[in-house]
Amino acid sequence: MISEDFAPILHTYLIVFGGALLIYDYVLTFSMEVERFWISHPVSAITTLYFVDRYVGLLGYLPILYQFLGAIEEDE
């Protein structure tokens, strides 16, 4: 079992790892997205929904990351 002292640290590491993985995915696929989607498709309702779906999810993670990183700074 995980000790009570290590559990908050593990939780924070998992939050940061999830954010790093999310950003890594965006960076890894960004060039393909530009090549295959931005250049070849005109702006329409579908492209707007695509961008909202793709980037609101990324923006939604920022407050979570800020909350946990802010909690780390307050503890120090």
N, C-alpha and C positions, 0 to 999 in steps of 0.2 A: 504494500500500500504506500501511497505517497504521504510524506510527512506534512504536517500542517504548516510548517515553516516554508517548505518548498512549493506548495500548491499555488500560492499567488504568483510566484516567479514563473512557474511552468505555464500558468494561464496567460501571463503577459507575453512570454515567448511564443506561445501558440497564436496569439493575436497578431504579433509582429510578423511571424512566419506566414500567416494567411495573407496579410497585406503585401508582403514581399512577393509572394507567389502570384497574387492578383496583378500587381504592377509588372512583374516579369512577363506574364501572359500578354498584357497590353503592349509592352515594348517589343516582344517577340513577334507579334502578329501585326504591328502597326504598318510596316512596309507593305505587306500583302493587302491589308485593308485599303491603303491608298491606291495601290496598283489596280486592284480588282473591283473596288467599290466606288471610291471618290471620283476617279477619272472616268470610268465607264458608265456610270449611272447618272441621269439627270435628277435634280431635286424633285421629289414627289412625296406623297404621304407615307409611302413605304420606307423611303430613305430617311425621312424624319423620324419615324418610329424606330428604325434601326439605330440611329444615333442616340435617341433618348434611352433606348434599352441598354446600349453599350456603355454610355458615359454617365448616366445617372447612377448606375451601379457602382462605378468607380468613385463618384462624388459622395455617394452614400456611405462609403467605407471611411472617408476622412474624419467625420466626427467620432467614430468609434476608435480610430487610431489616436486621435487627439485626446480623447478621454483617458485611454490607458497610458499614453505617454505622459500626459499631464499628471496622472496619479503617481507615476514613478518619480517625477521631479518634486512633487510635494512631499514624498516620503524621505527624500534625501535631505 
